[in-house]
């Protein structure tokens, strides 16, 4: 009985985390792994777009060039779903949705 209770708690907490990582777009949801084209088709244009270089380490020196910081280009799209909803920031790398973050409620 105890094992069943533990299993139920684990499954409920895992399911809650999956539901938390979402952005509702009409009748559909934006999902990690989808392309920018698919997200914009589902959700429309974002309220704001930004891009930056996220440092991932030091690249070794090459002939005539000192070591430099290697980076991963990240594009962020910000959606404002509506009053009372959390601002949602989608992070894309290599044209694919990799992460969702949430800001304050509107």
DRENTITOR-112965 format. One line per field, with one value per residue: x, y, z of N, C-alpha, C, O, CB in turn; residue number from 1; residue in three letters. Coordinates in nm, 4 decimals, decimal comma. Glycine has a CB too. Layout:
n.x: X	...;
n.y: Y	...;
n.z: Z	...;
ca.x: X	...;
ca.y: Y	...;
ca.z: Z	...;
c.x: X	...;
c.y: Y	...;
c.z: Z	...;
o.x: X	...;
o.y: Y	...;
o.z: Z	...;
cb.x: X	...;
cb.y: Y	...;
cb.z: Z	...;
n: NUM	...;
res: ALA	...;
***
This chain:
n.x: 0,0823	0,1947	0,3891	0,2284	0,1094	0,3342	0,4125	0,1881	0,2104	0,4537	0,3878	0,1818	0,3198	0,5039	0,3352	0,2214	0,4405	0,4843	0,2528	0,2888	0,4810	0,3873	0,2210	-0,0763	-0,2345	-0,4910	-0,6786	-0,4771	-0,1457	0,1759	0,4726	0,7718	1,0382	0,9169	0,9270	1,0159	0,8482	0,6197	0,5349	0,4754	0,2711	0,0733	0,0456	0,0618	0,2203	0,4824	0,4799	0,7220	1,0605	1,3880	1,7429	2,0403	2,3788	2,4541	2,6911	2,8933	3,1327	3,4953	3,6518	3,9174	4,2417	4,3363	4,5517	4,6974	4,4869	4,3555	4,2349	3,8777	3,5446	3,3077	2,9808	2,6259	2,3746	2,0773	1,7341	1,4745	1,1283	0,8594	0,5463	0,2296	-0,0253	-0,2762	-0,4960	-0,4343	-0,2909	0,0274	0,3168	0,4894	0,7944	0,9575	1,2295	1,4444	1,6728	1,8807	1,6595	1,4564	1,2157	1,3318	1,3085	1,0840	0,9987	0,8601	0,7148	0,5958	0,2439	0,0030;
n.y: -0,1197	0,1223	0,1548	0,1976	0,4422	0,6110	0,5896	0,7063	0,9704	1,0472	1,0282	1,2204	1,4565	1,4689	1,4940	1,7444	1,9134	1,8889	2,0050	2,2622	2,3712	2,5211	2,7023	2,8315	2,8535	2,9646	2,6961	2,5187	2,4173	2,5577	2,3768	2,2395	2,1755	2,2296	2,4171	2,7626	2,8531	2,6861	2,7552	3,0301	3,0046	2,8817	3,0556	3,3186	3,6418	3,7340	3,9552	4,0757	4,0427	3,9138	3,8648	3,6961	3,6184	3,3328	3,2464	2,9547	2,8462	2,8440	2,8912	2,7241	2,8669	2,9656	2,9679	3,2783	3,3893	3,4702	3,2793	3,2681	3,3527	3,1093	3,0862	3,0269	3,1015	3,2514	3,2981	3,4941	3,4984	3,6915	3,6484	3,7807	3,6570	3,7485	3,9367	3,8707	3,6447	3,4711	3,6327	3,4930	3,3593	3,2423	3,0421	2,9986	2,7872	2,7290	2,7483	2,6059	2,5497	2,5487	2,6053	2,7288	3,0137	3,1941	3,5076	3,7876	3,8116	3,9640;
n.z: 0,0000	0,0775	-0,1195	-0,3434	-0,2768	-0,2761	-0,5443	-0,6680	-0,5737	-0,6938	-0,9682	-0,9844	-0,9194	-1,1294	-1,3520	-1,2979	-1,3340	-1,6081	-1,7105	-1,6231	-1,7885	-2,0305	-2,2939	-2,3686	-2,6743	-2,8277	-2,9210	-2,8885	-2,7714	-2,7152	-2,7516	-2,6130	-2,8318	-3,0692	-3,3801	-3,4601	-3,6625	-3,6372	-3,3777	-3,4136	-3,5977	-3,4426	-3,2189	-3,3010	-3,3607	-3,1346	-2,8445	-2,8016	-2,9206	-2,8727	-2,8828	-2,7799	-2,6830	-2,5225	-2,2943	-2,3195	-2,2598	-2,2803	-2,5826	-2,7450	-2,8264	-3,1573	-3,4453	-3,4513	-3,3099	-2,9958	-2,7046	-2,6702	-2,5562	-2,6019	-2,7411	-2,7295	-2,9455	-2,8512	-2,8937	-2,7759	-2,7286	-2,6243	-2,4831	-2,4029	-2,2607	-2,1548	-1,9323	-1,5945	-1,6518	-1,6702	-1,7942	-2,0628	-2,1578	-2,4305	-2,5198	-2,7858	-2,9533	-3,2220	-3,3895	-3,2658	-3,0079	-2,6865	-2,4161	-2,1627	-1,9800	-1,7031	-1,6301	-1,4351	-1,3446	-1,5600;
ca.x: 0,0000	0,2852	0,4510	0,1270	0,0963	0,4549	0,4034	0,0856	0,2673	0,5542	0,3180	0,1101	0,4153	0,5602	0,2310	0,2080	0,5527	0,4636	0,1469	0,3374	0,5637	0,3036	0,1614	-0,1982	-0,2522	-0,6208	-0,7163	-0,3562	-0,0403	0,3137	0,5434	0,9159	1,0755	0,8558	1,0039	0,9624	0,7373	0,5021	0,4895	0,4118	0,1451	-0,0224	0,0302	0,0725	0,3459	0,5041	0,4783	0,8599	1,1636	1,5229	1,8402	2,1646	2,4785	2,4655	2,8240	2,8941	3,2681	3,6068	3,6993	4,0638	4,3030	4,3778	4,6646	4,6725	4,3679	4,3593	4,1122	3,7617	3,4257	3,2157	2,8439	2,5120	2,2785	1,9435	1,6330	1,3632	1,0016	0,7760	0,4022	0,1450	-0,1507	-0,3970	-0,5059	-0,4331	-0,2061	0,1705	0,3947	0,5624	0,9125	0,9999	1,3684	1,4746	1,8107	1,8846	1,5262	1,3664	1,1807	1,4068	1,2750	0,9818	1,0113	0,7426	0,7335	0,4835	0,1095	-0,0320;
ca.y: 0,0000	0,2373	0,1699	0,2548	0,5838	0,6801	0,5940	0,8048	1,1041	1,0736	1,0517	1,3478	1,5684	1,4712	1,5477	1,8865	1,9832	1,8923	2,1003	2,3961	2,4157	2,5323	2,8296	2,8025	2,9363	2,9265	2,5589	2,4381	2,4548	2,5611	2,2686	2,2322	2,0922	2,2818	2,5210	2,8992	2,8615	2,6199	2,8364	3,1523	2,9637	2,8531	3,1612	3,4523	3,7133	3,7668	4,0966	4,1237	3,9452	3,9540	3,7573	3,7205	3,5125	3,2711	3,1848	2,8107	2,8036	2,9116	2,8235	2,7256	2,9605	2,9152	3,0434	3,4205	3,4321	3,4268	3,2105	3,3569	3,2925	3,0474	3,1119	2,9646	3,2081	3,2259	3,3963	3,4931	3,5580	3,7179	3,6497	3,8301	3,5883	3,8211	3,9849	3,7639	3,5349	3,4954	3,6609	3,3713	3,3833	3,1210	3,0492	2,9146	2,7672	2,6613	2,7518	2,5136	2,5881	2,4660	2,6330	2,8296	3,0782	3,2729	3,6347	3,8227	3,8168	4,0937;
ca.z: 0,0000	0,0860	-0,2517	-0,4315	-0,2402	-0,3235	-0,6900	-0,7034	-0,5489	-0,7969	-1,0950	-0,9772	-0,9243	-1,2646	-1,4400	-1,2700	-1,3950	-1,7522	-1,7386	-1,5929	-1,8994	-2,1488	-2,3318	-2,4431	-2,7933	-2,8820	-2,8832	-2,8910	-2,6788	-2,7624	-2,6847	-2,6303	-2,9460	-3,1915	-3,4477	-3,4522	-3,7588	-3,5787	-3,2643	-3,4628	-3,6605	-3,3359	-3,1182	-3,3571	-3,3364	-2,9940	-2,8071	-2,8135	-2,9573	-2,8360	-2,8995	-2,7089	-2,6860	-2,3904	-2,2848	-2,2918	-2,2242	-2,3455	-2,7036	-2,7467	-2,9199	-3,2879	-3,4965	-3,4653	-3,2378	-2,8553	-2,6596	-2,6577	-2,4971	-2,6974	-2,6978	-2,7953	-2,9748	-2,7973	-2,9317	-2,6812	-2,7685	-2,5076	-2,5068	-2,2948	-2,2917	-2,1177	-1,7948	-1,4946	-1,6976	-1,6578	-1,9142	-2,0960	-2,2401	-2,5000	-2,5637	-2,9016	-2,9954	-3,3519	-3,4479	-3,1960	-2,8718	-2,5911	-2,2765	-2,1330	-1,8486	-1,6733	-1,5611	-1,3479	-1,4041	-1,6172;
c.x: 0,0868	0,3505	0,3544	0,1081	0,2146	0,4506	0,3015	0,1384	0,3690	0,4865	0,2437	0,2058	0,4768	0,4597	0,2105	0,3192	0,5340	0,3577	0,1941	0,4191	0,4789	0,2577	0,0407	-0,2132	-0,3825	-0,6607	-0,5959	-0,2575	0,0924	0,3894	0,6925	0,9459	1,0171	0,9412	0,9387	0,8421	0,6095	0,4463	0,4181	0,2803	0,0362	-0,0567	0,0301	0,2057	0,3611	0,4973	0,6168	0,9512	1,2987	1,6152	1,9677	2,2540	2,4938	2,6010	2,8151	3,0326	3,3717	3,6501	3,8513	4,1176	4,3368	4,4926	4,6252	4,5517	4,3732	4,2328	3,9987	3,6433	3,3380	3,0737	2,7432	2,4107	2,1387	1,8522	1,5173	1,2428	0,9179	0,6298	0,3320	0,0053	-0,2786	-0,3967	-0,5161	-0,3452	-0,0585	0,2305	0,4805	0,6749	0,9570	1,1439	1,3929	1,6257	1,8058	1,7443	1,4220	1,3405	1,2478	1,3626	1,1662	1,0071	0,8897	0,7790	0,6137	0,3495	0,0855	-0,1399;
c.y: 0,1262	0,2626	0,2353	0,4037	0,6650	0,6947	0,6987	0,9468	1,1418	1,1057	1,1843	1,4658	1,5791	1,5315	1,6966	1,9678	1,9938	1,9961	2,2436	2,4533	2,4245	2,6755	2,7955	2,9039	2,8948	2,7901	2,4661	2,4873	2,4607	2,4550	2,2746	2,1352	2,1421	2,3944	2,6582	2,9136	2,8027	2,7036	2,9617	3,1201	2,9407	2,9776	3,3030	3,5159	3,7436	3,9173	4,1572	4,0080	4,0020	3,8365	3,7966	3,5980	3,4577	3,2006	3,0369	2,7588	2,8844	2,8281	2,8312	2,8251	2,8894	3,0033	3,1892	3,4726	3,3818	3,3486	3,3123	3,2799	3,2377	3,0703	3,0363	3,0769	3,1655	3,3372	3,3820	3,5634	3,5742	3,7273	3,6997	3,7748	3,6631	3,8593	3,8666	3,6457	3,5720	3,5313	3,5377	3,4041	3,2494	3,1395	2,9476	2,9060	2,6842	2,6472	2,6653	2,5617	2,4926	2,4859	2,7385	2,8814	3,1666	3,3973	3,6608	3,8126	3,9553	4,1593;
c.z: 0,0000	-0,0499	-0,3502	-0,4043	-0,2895	-0,4747	-0,7350	-0,6835	-0,6553	-0,9295	-1,0949	-0,9856	-1,0627	-1,3630	-1,4204	-1,3320	-1,5448	-1,7890	-1,7164	-1,7079	-2,0257	-2,1709	-2,4168	-2,5550	-2,8601	-2,8302	-2,8726	-2,7849	-2,7515	-2,6832	-2,7141	-2,7444	-3,0771	-3,2501	-3,4291	-3,5453	-3,6988	-3,4636	-3,3141	-3,5333	-3,5557	-3,2541	-3,1736	-3,3238	-3,1876	-2,9692	-2,8209	-2,8526	-2,9156	-2,8652	-2,8274	-2,7186	-2,5444	-2,3828	-2,2492	-2,2585	-2,2985	-2,4658	-2,7056	-2,8493	-3,0500	-3,3357	-3,5168	-3,3909	-3,0938	-2,8199	-2,6444	-2,5994	-2,6096	-2,6480	-2,7843	-2,8200	-2,9294	-2,8461	-2,8335	-2,7405	-2,6421	-2,5497	-2,3821	-2,3197	-2,2552	-1,9715	-1,6987	-1,5307	-1,6783	-1,7933	-1,9394	-2,1921	-2,2982	-2,5469	-2,6742	-2,9200	-3,1226	-3,4113	-3,3800	-3,0539	-2,7738	-2,4469	-2,2674	-1,9922	-1,8296	-1,5945	-1,4724	-1,4212	-1,4582	-1,5348;
o.x: 0,0563	0,3657	0,3948	0,0926	0,1970	0,4818	0,3267	0,1143	0,3707	0,5248	0,2430	0,1759	0,5000	0,4973	0,1846	0,2959	0,5647	0,3724	0,1461	0,4251	0,4963	0,2560	0,0540	-0,2054	-0,3847	-0,6749	-0,6124	-0,2829	0,1194	0,3726	0,7345	0,8872	1,0620	1,0180	0,8230	0,7443	0,5028	0,3250	0,3116	0,1872	-0,0796	-0,1734	0,0011	0,2935	0,2626	0,5078	0,6297	0,9238	1,3212	1,5706	1,9997	2,2106	2,5413	2,6244	2,7395	3,0491	3,3404	3,6812	3,9082	4,0495	4,3626	4,5257	4,5314	4,5162	4,3935	4,1351	4,0221	3,6437	3,2992	3,0490	2,7727	2,3656	2,0897	1,8875	1,4677	1,2533	0,9069	0,5941	0,3698	-0,0742	-0,3812	-0,3083	-0,5957	-0,3266	-0,0241	0,1993	0,5387	0,6538	0,9897	1,1766	1,3665	1,6971	1,7364	1,7134	1,3105	1,4320	1,2244	1,3765	1,1565	1,0329	0,8250	0,8626	0,5390	0,3444	0,1412	-0,1833;
o.y: 0,2239	0,3776	0,3190	0,4826	0,7762	0,8014	0,7720	1,0341	1,2557	1,2017	1,2541	1,5649	1,6905	1,6120	1,7683	2,0795	2,0975	2,0671	2,3360	2,5753	2,3447	2,7577	2,7374	3,0248	2,8009	2,7705	2,3462	2,5868	2,3786	2,4441	2,3098	2,0273	2,1019	2,4588	2,6689	2,9797	2,8634	2,7213	2,9963	3,2006	2,9763	3,0024	3,3978	3,4521	3,7756	3,9969	4,2764	3,8918	4,1228	3,7219	3,9148	3,4894	3,5284	3,1049	2,9979	2,6398	2,9799	2,7096	2,9349	2,8622	2,7690	3,1028	3,2196	3,5894	3,2625	3,3506	3,4281	3,1569	3,3108	3,0735	2,9900	3,1407	3,0583	3,4550	3,2717	3,6731	3,4813	3,8034	3,6657	3,8363	3,6422	3,8193	3,7749	3,5554	3,6900	3,4686	3,4833	3,4684	3,1559	3,2416	2,8283	3,0050	2,5828	2,5469	2,6519	2,6090	2,3718	2,3956	2,8267	2,8053	3,2084	3,3934	3,5691	3,8060	4,0530	4,2699;
o.z: -0,0684	-0,0912	-0,4309	-0,4975	-0,3395	-0,5276	-0,8305	-0,7669	-0,7020	-0,9963	-1,1963	-1,0522	-1,1097	-1,4481	-1,5170	-1,3782	-1,6035	-1,8885	-1,7821	-1,7226	-2,1177	-2,0792	-2,5245	-2,5328	-2,9397	-2,7096	-2,8500	-2,7169	-2,8392	-2,5617	-2,8244	-2,7530	-3,1845	-3,1787	-3,3883	-3,5101	-3,7088	-3,4526	-3,2630	-3,5291	-3,5773	-3,2237	-3,1006	-3,2657	-3,1211	-3,0625	-2,8487	-2,8224	-2,9223	-2,8717	-2,8152	-2,7570	-2,4556	-2,4566	-2,1602	-2,2316	-2,3696	-2,4527	-2,6713	-2,9449	-3,0522	-3,2712	-3,5905	-3,4066	-3,0715	-2,8948	-2,6100	-2,5948	-2,7007	-2,5275	-2,8945	-2,7249	-2,9647	-2,8410	-2,8105	-2,7953	-2,5621	-2,6396	-2,2700	-2,3907	-2,3200	-1,8957	-1,7188	-1,4491	-1,6711	-1,8945	-1,8456	-2,2949	-2,2251	-2,6073	-2,6591	-2,9044	-3,1300	-3,4756	-3,4304	-2,9866	-2,7769	-2,3644	-2,3527	-1,8989	-1,9257	-1,5043	-1,4382	-1,5441	-1,4081	-1,5668;
cb.x: -0,0937	0,3936	0,4967	-0,0059	0,0829	0,5827	0,3655	-0,0420	0,3330	0,6489	0,2205	0,0288	0,5263	0,6003	0,1004	0,2048	0,6837	0,4226	0,0254	0,4206	0,6836	0,1836	0,2633	-0,3223	-0,1309	-0,6184	-0,8150	-0,2918	-0,0331	0,3786	0,4867	0,9866	1,0313	0,7125	1,0176	1,0718	0,7735	0,5383	0,6088	0,5061	0,1658	0,0328	0,1388	-0,0402	0,3513	0,6387	0,4270	0,9078	1,1606	1,5313	1,8678	2,1376	2,6151	2,3471	2,9089	2,8393	3,2873	3,7258	3,6378	4,1178	4,4292	4,2582	4,7155	4,6578	4,2403	4,3748	4,1367	3,7240	3,3471	3,2451	2,8145	2,4502	2,2785	1,9447	1,5852	1,4036	0,9272	0,8204	0,3504	0,1448	-0,1517	-0,5195	-0,6279	-0,5713	-0,2353	0,2411	0,4829	0,4686	1,0278	0,9056	1,4646	1,4070	1,8972	1,9500	1,5349	1,4252	1,0269	1,5539	1,3992	0,8365	1,1449	0,6416	0,7537	0,5021	-0,0003	-0,0776;
cb.y: -0,0002	0,2140	0,0331	0,1809	0,5989	0,6039	0,4557	0,7830	1,1098	0,9529	0,9384	1,3558	1,5509	1,3284	1,4752	1,9102	1,9125	1,7535	2,0710	2,3943	2,3207	2,4403	2,9232	2,8042	2,9223	2,9268	2,5023	2,4419	2,3566	2,7048	2,1336	2,1877	1,9505	2,3323	2,4884	3,0036	2,7875	2,4772	2,8752	3,2276	2,8360	2,7453	3,1497	3,5395	3,8442	3,7128	4,1141	4,1884	3,9131	3,9977	3,7282	3,7564	3,5646	3,1704	3,2578	2,7347	2,6557	2,9334	2,8875	2,5857	3,0242	2,9147	2,9823	3,4526	3,3815	3,5487	3,1353	3,4182	3,3959	2,8944	3,2617	2,8461	3,2424	3,2179	3,3763	3,5596	3,4702	3,8478	3,5090	3,9884	3,4589	3,7387	4,0789	3,7158	3,5013	3,3723	3,7920	3,2653	3,4508	3,0888	3,0251	2,9703	2,6973	2,5230	2,7123	2,3713	2,5883	2,4960	2,6785	2,7706	3,1615	3,1902	3,7507	3,9642	3,7789	4,0791;
cb.z: 0,1211	0,1948	-0,3056	-0,4146	-0,0891	-0,2806	-0,7455	-0,6191	-0,4107	-0,8130	-1,1232	-0,8482	-0,8181	-1,3094	-1,4165	-1,1221	-1,3633	-1,8038	-1,6519	-1,4661	-1,9205	-2,1373	-2,4088	-2,3504	-2,8919	-3,0350	-2,9840	-3,0308	-2,5615	-2,7454	-2,7272	-2,4982	-2,9225	-3,1631	-3,5970	-3,4888	-3,8901	-3,5288	-3,1736	-3,5582	-3,7438	-3,2444	-3,0184	-3,3073	-3,4189	-2,9478	-2,6636	-2,6805	-3,1115	-2,6852	-3,0501	-2,5618	-2,7419	-2,3634	-2,1810	-2,4099	-2,2534	-2,2463	-2,8334	-2,7764	-2,8588	-3,3913	-3,6279	-3,6061	-3,3083	-2,7609	-2,5240	-2,7955	-2,4100	-2,7148	-2,7017	-2,7080	-3,1266	-2,6399	-3,0810	-2,5490	-2,8765	-2,4364	-2,5463	-2,2875	-2,2232	-2,1488	-1,7783	-1,4722	-1,8469	-1,5990	-1,8986	-2,1566	-2,1569	-2,6203	-2,4457	-3,0297	-2,8834	-3,3379	-3,5871	-3,1941	-2,8519	-2,6023	-2,1991	-2,1466	-1,8363	-1,5972	-1,6615	-1,2928	-1,3008	-1,7624;
n: 1	2	3	4	5	6	7	8	9	10	11	12	13	14	15	16	17	18	19	20	21	22	23	24	25	26	27	28	29	30	31	32	33	34	35	36	37	38	39	40	41	42	43	44	45	46	47	48	49	50	51	52	53	54	55	56	57	58	59	60	61	62	63	64	65	66	67	68	69	70	71	72	73	74	75	76	77	78	79	80	81	82	83	84	85	86	87	88	89	90	91	92	93	94	95	96	97	98	99	100	101	102	103	104	105	106;
res: UNK	UNK	UNK	UNK	UNK	UNK	UNK	UNK	UNK	UNK	UNK	UNK	UNK	UNK	UNK	UNK	UNK	UNK	UNK	UNK	UNK	UNK	UNK	UNK	UNK	UNK	UNK	UNK	UNK	UNK	UNK	UNK	UNK	UNK	UNK	UNK	UNK	UNK	UNK	UNK	UNK	UNK	UNK	UNK	UNK	UNK	UNK	UNK	UNK	UNK	UNK	UNK	UNK	UNK	UNK	UNK	UNK	UNK	UNK	UNK	UNK	UNK	UNK	UNK	UNK	UNK	UNK	UNK	UNK	UNK	UNK	UNK	UNK	UNK	UNK	UNK	UNK	UNK	UNK	UNK	UNK	UNK	UNK	UNK	UNK	UNK	UNK	UNK	UNK	UNK	UNK	UNK	UNK	UNK	UNK	UNK	UNK	UNK	UNK	UNK	UNK	UNK	UNK	UNK	UNK	UNK;
***
